[in-house]
Amino acid sequence: MKKRLIKSADKKVFGVAGGVAEYFDIEPNLVRVGFVVLGVCSLLVAVVAYLGLAVVMPSHSIATEDSDPAAEL
């Protein structure tokens, strides 16, 4: 099965960090802390990237409906 970068159903804000963590198979809290640290150190570039991903990434419910072959029957 092909991996897709989608928002996580287990979310704190928008589900972006959880989705990135699921894609790379790592702990979601590490990604969340990474976004915060990078945001503070890079003058909010990570915050803009996070918000951009929140707009671009499909949500969990939409992505599962699209990829479910049984839904077409």
LOSEMAR-20328 format. One record per atom (N, C-alpha, C): residue in three letters; x, y, z. Coordinates in steps of 0.001 Angstrom, whole numbers, padded with zeros to 6 digits, always signed. Atoms other than C-alpha are relative to their C-alpha. Layout:
% LOSEMAR-20328
alaXYZ;...
This chain:
% LOSEMAR-20328
met+000836-001181+000000;met+000000+000000+000000;met+000880+001244+000000;lys-000763-001234+000124;lys+001289+003430-000936;lys-000300+000930+001172;lys+000178-000928-001106;lys+001860+005864+001942;lys-000426+001353-000551;arg+000460-001325+000372;arg+000053+009192+001739;arg+000153+000932+001186;leu-000120-001020-001040;leu+000681+012364+003681;leu-001369+000648+000172;ile+001319-000547-000303;ile-002691+013178+005240;ile-000032+000459+001447;lys+000169-000438-001381;lys-003853+014930+008380;lys-000415-001194+000854;ser+000293+001094-000914;ser-004113+012638+011373;ser-001354+000192+000660;ala+001242-000061-000770;ala-007360+011776+013108;ala+000307+000302+001462;asp-000466-000284-001362;asp-005364+012016+016371;asp+000693+001356-000046;lys-000563-001330+000194;lys-004884+015775+016320;lys-000101+000853+001248;lys+000024-000988-001073;lys-004116+018584+018727;lys-000511+001334-000535;val+000453-001253+000597;val-004603+021589+016420;val-000683-000298-001325;phe+000561+000310+001316;phe-005059+020710+012733;phe+000255-001435-000437;gly-000328+001373+000370;gly-003607+017186+012623;gly+001206-000117-000900;val-001154+000001+000894;val-000562+018185+010578;val+001163-000761+000611;ala-001135+000671-000641;ala+002104+017062+013057;ala-000271-001492+000158;gly+000354+001415-000107;gly+000261+013799+013661;gly+000084-000700-001342;gly-000083+000570+001342;gly+000016+013203+009921;gly+001430-000186-000467;val-001421+000113+000352;val+003714+013887+009394;val+000635-001138+000789;ala-000536+001076-000839;ala+004535+011563+012294;ala-000440-001366-000496;glu+000477+001274+000539;glu+002364+008790+010855;glu+000709-000341-001309;tyr-000666+000225+001284;tyr+003967+009209+007434;tyr+001425-000515+000200;phe-001383+000403-000260;phe+007509+008904+008836;phe+000119-001052+001094;asp+000040+001031-001032;asp+006463+006397+011544;asp+000852+000371+001213;ile-000690-000464-001198;ile+007769+008440+014480;ile-001038+000520+000989;glu+000870-000480-001068;glu+006311+009784+017720;glu-000552+001395-000339;pro+000584-001299+000343;pro+003848+012664+017091;pro+000474+001152+000882;asn-000465-001076-000879;asn+005043+014622+020130;asn+001366+000522-000408;leu-001297-000468+000494;leu+008555+014766+018654;leu-000181+000972-001153;val+000264-000902+001126;val+007175+016358+015499;val-000586+001313+000507;arg+000599-001213-000564;arg+005102+018811+017538;arg+001062+000880+000645;val-001085-000752-000634;val+008121+019830+019617;val+000942+000567-001058;gly-000851-000478+001092;gly+010170+020090+016426;gly-000581+001228-000689;phe+000638-001170+000598;phe+007639+022489+014899;phe+000130+001221+000903;val-000088-001127-000937;val+007680+024649+018044;val+001426+000541+000057;val-001400-000434-000088;val+011479+024726+018330;val+000426+000684-001300;leu-000348-000601+001289;leu+011912+025422+014622;leu-000708+001334-000188;gly+000733-001257+000104;gly+009238+028115+014792;gly+000629+001115+000812;val-000642-001002-000853;val+010991+029907+017643;val+001363+000390-000566;cys-001357-000259+000485;cys+014465+029568+016121;cys+000041+000634-001386;ser-000062-000472+001385;ser+013553+030454+012543;ser-000948+001168-000261;leu+000856-001174+000127;leu+011426+033516+013177;leu-001335-000329-000663;leu+001349+000401+000372;leu+008086+031774+012634;leu-000138-000610-001395;val+000092+000670+001293;val+008963+030076+009324;val-000744-001323+000152;ala+000676+001278-000231;ala+007787+026750+010791;ala-001488+000201+000225;val+001415-000277-000210;val+004492+028340+011828;val-000694+000213-001343;val+000556-000209+001334;val+003893+029496+008261;val-000054-001323-000762;ala-000013+001309+000660;ala+004885+026034+006962;ala-001110-000887+000563;tyr+001058+000791-000637;tyr+002520+024384+009471;tyr-001372+000425-000521;leu+001289-000492+000486;leu-000381+026589+008415;leu-000190-000319-001484;gly+000077+000377+001407;gly+000440+025955+004754;gly-000349-001467-000168;leu+000325+001424+000041;leu+000378+022206+005334;leu-001435-000248+000459;ala+001377+000166-000473;ala-002902+022557+007228;ala-000999+000294-001113;val+000888-000334+001113;val-004447+024102+004116;val+000115-001021-001118;val-000256+000856+001162;val-002866+021752+001553;val-000290-001477+000253;met+000162+001429-000288;met-003003+018343+003278;met-001470-000384+000072;pro+001394+000447-000121;pro-006236+016391+002839;pro-000266-000528+001407;ser+000340+000492-001333;ser-008082+015479+006011;ser-000094-001515-000001;his+000028+001450-000164;his-008169+011929+007340;his-001282-000593-000570;ser+001284+000556+000447;ser-011857+011405+006594;ser-000150+000053-001516;ile+000084-000110+001462;ile-011645+012623+002983;ile+000941-000986-000660;ala-000995+000899+000595;ala-008508+010596+002254;ala-000420-001458+000125;thr+000405+001397-000153;thr-009953+007359+003635;thr-001199-000322-000885;glu+001124+000227+000905;glu-013161+007768+001616;glu+000486-000174-001434;asp-000534+000080+001354;asp-011141+008301-001583;asp+000757-001296-000248;ser-000859+001161+000200;ser-008835+005321-001027;ser-000688-001327+000326;asp+000706+001218-000376;asp-011473+002802+000106;asp-000697-000601-001227;pro+000633+000568+001187;pro-012283+000525-002850;pro-001384-000564+000271;ala+001315+000534-000326;ala-015293-000935-001009;ala-001062+001093-000037;ala+000958-001104+000018;ala-016884+002519-000946;ala-000621+000174-001388;glu+000517-000150+001350;glu-017347+002334-004724;glu-001088-001019-000312;leu+000988+001051+000288;leu-019534-000815-004554;leu-001395+000410+000322;
